[in-house]
Structures are given as structure tokens and as C-alpha cells.
Amino acid sequence: MRSFVPDYDLIRARDVAHATALLKEGFRPIAGGTDLMVLFNAGKLPYRKVVSIRRLPELTGVVVSETSVAIGAAVTYTQIRRHEALNREFPLLCSAASWTGSLANQNRGTLGGNIVNASPAADSAPALLVYDADLEFVSAAGVRRLPYRDFHFAYKRMNMQEDELLHMIHLSRNHALSQQYIRKVGPRKAQAISKVVFAAGSEITGKVISDVRVAVGSVAPVPLRCYRTEQLLNGRRVSAPLIEQAAQTIAAEVQPITDIRSTESYRRMVVVNLLSEFLRTLE
């Protein structure tokens, strides 16, 4: 059954302070609405009071400083794809933005929305994990900052209070990942929910791996940073035996399921193959 529009209250926030005040009154935020409007159209949106944050200047810009880039939570995928500094220094995130839905969705969908929707299949999540992103939240009580790797703790459960608004996503410009790799595997090249999203980055000196980071989506209840695999690889010299050992480690570390989009065995095989492909680029 479709929703009845007069049953819902929608207020456009004047600024971030106004938005956070409304959150305390039980309103929930909406920016691009590419996920929420699907629920609304199906009559399954779980709340009736909504505050629009789409046009707030504090949330719609990208600020580049000497040490970091701060991306407003309401910055769209199109803005990310077209941003010069992001393309130059954070290409994994720009690639993920280019895969997310149609061009129309990229014009409306936001990075913050992708994060707080908390889908384990989110295209941007593995890239943000590889870049060690930080999230900045605001509420009537003040500002809180949290490493993105600590944000998801169970399926659709997040380290975020109902009166908090995601304000900024912070990326360090000192990530020193000279080797970067990302792949999305889906049923087609565009407008497809991923079967697997894989991202990785590292330094490599004389075939010795350092500061390696590996993250995967659609293979666990949450976007997954593969710490055991990273620990195995760090400080090791790239070799065929190491690649085989890493493949076995990540196969045990991921937790894929069989669902309407793919099977557990296929997802696990794809993750192993993508890790192996990334490591072979380091040889």
C-alpha cells in the first residue's frame, strides 16, 4: 500500500542548528532521498516527521585544507566524481561514486546518505574504510568525531544517536597509499546492487608491502575491513606463496550469505580472486 502524503510532515531546515533541534523533536533527516523515497512509495517509511537538509550550505561543500579533505554529508556523488582534488588523491571514492545508481541518482544521492543507510552493499563504504575516514556528527549537545571503521557494529545498527546529524566525512591527505585498487562485481556494469565491492591500498618498497588496507562490501552484515588479512600481508615480500596464504585468510575472514543477488560460494570466490589480482599488481 502506497503512502498518503498528507500523513507526513516535511520541514526544510534553515541551518544545521535548526535541523538538530528538529531531530530532538523526533524528526528524521532526508537529503537526496534515493533510498527513503523507495520506502515512502511502498508505504514502508517507518516515521512520519521529516526534515530536509539537502540545501544546507554547511553540508553541501568540499573543503580542502593542507592536511585533509572534509566532505559535507549532503555532497552528491556527481560532485564527488567531478571534484579535482578527490579525483587526484582519492580515486577509489570517485570510482565508487561513478558506480552508484544512474546519473539521475548520482545527481541527488549523497555520500552521507549512503553511509547512514548502513547497507553492507554500499558502494562507497570499502573506499572510505581504505582511506581511514572519520565521521563528524553534530547535535544539540555539540560535535562528536568517530573513525568510520567504528561506525557499523551490526546489520543496519550504527554508532549514531537519533538526535545526531552526520555533518562531515574527513579524509586525511597523508594516507600515503601509492598503490590503490577498487572493483565492483554485479550482474551488469551500471545500475546494479553489488554482489561484491572490493577496495585495497598499500605502499610497496622493493616488493615489501606496508600500510596495506583491505575492505569489502556485500560479504558480511556490515562493510568489512579485513584486519587479519592486512596483518598477514604487512611487512611481507610479495610472492606466490604469500598470495595463496592471503587468499586462504580472507576466505575465512569474510562472512557472505546466499540471497537473491548471489550465493555465498560465489561471493567468497570473487573476494579471493580480487585480493589475488590486487596483490599481483604489486609484484
Steps between C-alpha positions, in 0.01 A plus 500: 500500500643838399550781748248785534691827472284707744591251775859631497657819631792640297697803618791655313776581749628858505846392618671216686394634841136501387538144365648365823228670704239322289681168546447539875128530428495167314553616143726290275729652233465466125752623241492341154225257598609230255455231766227657714267576211501134400372416849255790489359390165453146633328625815786374718668819619511441879459864612263786415704813585780591258744791482669583170873578524567488127569870443698585813829668398677349803433151360539546126863605459844339477768678702865427417760592762872432517452168681148380422189516287164551673198385299159628606251223572261632232765511225374300203674223311515731197687762702743232615555369147579848371717627786860550392671436836290190570578354158869567546543373857198278572426320172340200672220719635447666162478161329244384757297819444494431125348153560220607732169476317410700191622849412172632639565323830856633506363853462281457809654224709745611771808349659357555848180324401697203370678477836202531735279275289747239630466248220784244500489531120565878499738582215684775689563304821811297402671810360429696819639213709819485292548875541443478880223760482370678809135596548397823671156518664317803637212517744353747745759369746798585277741333257627140502762341275530126436719280278280354228638152577317523837167619356331172399466233769216277370264486204336845470624589850733797535696697755268799460231651718158597365560867584834506313549619144790385286678824418833425330708212370871568555775346285869542584715620211795322663370149430817408302335222299700496178323184382120519489249252362121472488256270323124453504347172390131500410263351244575787260727803477249768602202546734561173683519424871838341558566133550846605630680833532873468570745781576864491606802723532861468612853622479750274323878532529714239328201265492458538879143595594428762767195688627272262311125553534235263368123555518204318349126559464210255460683219678401558866222666702703823485763646264808300598858608565712185470745545787625140512588511133675835546700368796617203293614721211666790679879487488501199266657468157257433216525140381279222368494318837400823680219564252370147560520544877322836480227345286436235764496762777249732335280205401469419870461865603200595284148391595294493180147367474286364221219738405302614198805669343768232538624194687734465795748291301511741205557804721780327688666395174477854360658651813789253479552574131491877547749492787729282290467740207585797723807327642623404154498869407763547774743242359 
